[in-house]
Amino acid sequence: MKGAILYATKYGSTAQYAEWIGEATGLPVLNVSKGNVNLNAYDFLILATPVIYYKLLITDWVQRNLSKLEGKPIVMVTVSGAPPGSKLDAWVGDSLPAGFVANAKHVALRGRQIPAELTWYDRAMLIIAAWKNPDPVASEEELKGFDYMDKDSVAPVVALANEFKSRDPVAKQTETVK
Ligand SMILES: Cc1cc2nc3c(=O)[nH]c(=O)nc-3n(C[C@H](O)[C@H](O)[C@H](O)COP(=O)(O)O)c2cc1C
C-alpha cells in the first residue's frame, strides 16, 4: 500500500520525528498546515502531532478531513511532555472522535520544550500550569523544559509503516477475491 507521513508542529520536534520516520521508511513527509494534501493518493497514513494545552495540535485538521480518513489504516503518533499512560490517553480521547481513535494505532513519543524558544504567551501559560500542577515531575518540566528527543524511539512507527507498505492496496485485494 502507498502511505504518507502527515504532521503538525508548533516548535519543530514533531517535524523532526516525522523526518526521521520518513528517512527510515522512504515515505513522503508533509506538513498539514502547508497546503492541501491529496488524501486519495494514499492507502495508509502516519499522523504525527504534538500535545499542546491538553489537546492534539492536529485535531482540527482531522475533523475537517474525517470522511476522507475513514477506512484508511492510521498510525497516530503523539509527541508530548507526558509519558505514555492514562493522562495522555485521556487527552487523545478528548481531542478526536471515539471511532477514529479506536481504528488508529497509537504510538506515544516524548518531545522537547526549550523555555527560551517559546513565545511569551506560551512561557507565561506554562509557568502558571507548573504552579498549579500537583505532579512535581511534570511541574518541573513545565517550568524548566525538557528534551526527550530520541531517534530510536520511532522504531515501532517504522515497523507499523513497513507492515502497511507490504500489504496489497484494497482495490487489488478486491480483484484477487473476484
Ligand atoms: C505551549 C505548550 C503547551 C504544551 N502542553 C502540553 C500538554 O498539555 N501535555 C503534554 O504532555 N505536553 C505539553 N507540551 C509539551 C509538548 O507536547 C512538547 O514540547 C512537544 O515536543 C512539542 O512539539 P513541537 O515541537 O512539534 O511543537 C506543551 C508544550 C508547549 C510549548
The ligand as an SDF file (V2000), in Angstrom:
LIG
                    3D

 31 33  0  0  0  0  0  0  0  0999 V2000
    2.5370   25.7820   24.9050 C   0  0  0  0  0  0  0  0  0  0  0  0
    2.8030   24.3230   25.1840 C   0  0  0  0  0  0  0  0  0  0  0  0
    1.8160   23.5280   25.7450 C   0  0  0  0  0  0  0  0  0  0  0  0
    2.0900   22.1630   25.9950 C   0  0  0  0  0  0  0  0  0  0  0  0
    1.0960   21.3820   26.5230 N   0  0  0  0  0  0  0  0  0  0  0  0
    1.3710   20.0900   26.8090 C   0  0  0  0  0  0  0  0  0  0  0  0
    0.3680   19.2530   27.3810 C   0  0  0  0  0  0  0  0  0  0  0  0
   -0.7640   19.6630   27.6290 O   0  0  0  0  0  0  0  0  0  0  0  0
    0.7080   17.9700   27.6780 N   0  0  0  0  0  0  0  0  0  0  0  0
    1.9610   17.4620   27.4010 C   0  0  0  0  0  0  0  0  0  0  0  0
    2.2100   16.3050   27.6910 O   0  0  0  0  0  0  0  0  0  0  0  0
    2.9070   18.2270   26.8180 N   0  0  0  0  0  0  0  0  0  0  0  0
    2.6390   19.5150   26.5140 C   0  0  0  0  0  0  0  0  0  0  0  0
    3.5950   20.2960   25.9310 N   0  0  0  0  0  0  0  0  0  0  0  0
    4.8620   19.6880   25.5250 C   0  0  0  0  0  0  0  0  0  0  0  0
    4.8550   19.4290   24.0180 C   0  0  0  0  0  0  0  0  0  0  0  0
    3.9730   18.3920   23.7130 O   0  0  0  0  0  0  0  0  0  0  0  0
    6.2740   19.0980   23.5570 C   0  0  0  0  0  0  0  0  0  0  0  0
    7.0870   20.2060   23.8510 O   0  0  0  0  0  0  0  0  0  0  0  0
    6.3470   18.7550   22.0770 C   0  0  0  0  0  0  0  0  0  0  0  0
    7.6310   18.2440   21.8140 O   0  0  0  0  0  0  0  0  0  0  0  0
    6.0680   19.9710   21.2070 C   0  0  0  0  0  0  0  0  0  0  0  0
    6.0470   19.5550   19.8610 O   0  0  0  0  0  0  0  0  0  0  0  0
    6.5060   20.5210   18.6670 P   0  0  0  0  0  0  0  0  0  0  0  0
    7.9480   20.9070   18.9380 O   0  0  0  0  0  0  0  0  0  0  0  0
    6.3520   19.6950   17.4460 O   0  0  0  0  0  0  0  0  0  0  0  0
    5.5990   21.7100   18.6810 O   0  0  0  0  0  0  0  0  0  0  0  0
    3.3520   21.6300   25.6740 C   0  0  0  0  0  0  0  0  0  0  0  0
    4.3250   22.4510   25.0970 C   0  0  0  0  0  0  0  0  0  0  0  0
    4.0640   23.7770   24.8500 C   0  0  0  0  0  0  0  0  0  0  0  0
    5.1250   24.6270   24.2500 C   0  0  0  0  0  0  0  0  0  0  0  0
  1  2  1  0
  2  3  1  0
  2 30  2  0
  3  4  2  0
  4  5  1  0
  4 28  1  0
  5  6  2  0
  6  7  1  0
  6 13  1  0
  7  8  2  0
  7  9  1  0
  9 10  1  0
 10 11  2  0
 10 12  1  0
 12 13  2  0
 13 14  1  0
 14 15  1  0
 14 28  1  0
 15 16  1  0
 16 17  1  0
 16 18  1  0
 18 19  1  0
 18 20  1  0
 20 21  1  0
 20 22  1  0
 22 23  1  0
 23 24  1  0
 24 25  2  0
 24 26  1  0
 24 27  1  0
 28 29  2  0
 29 30  1  0
 30 31  1  0
M  END
$$$$
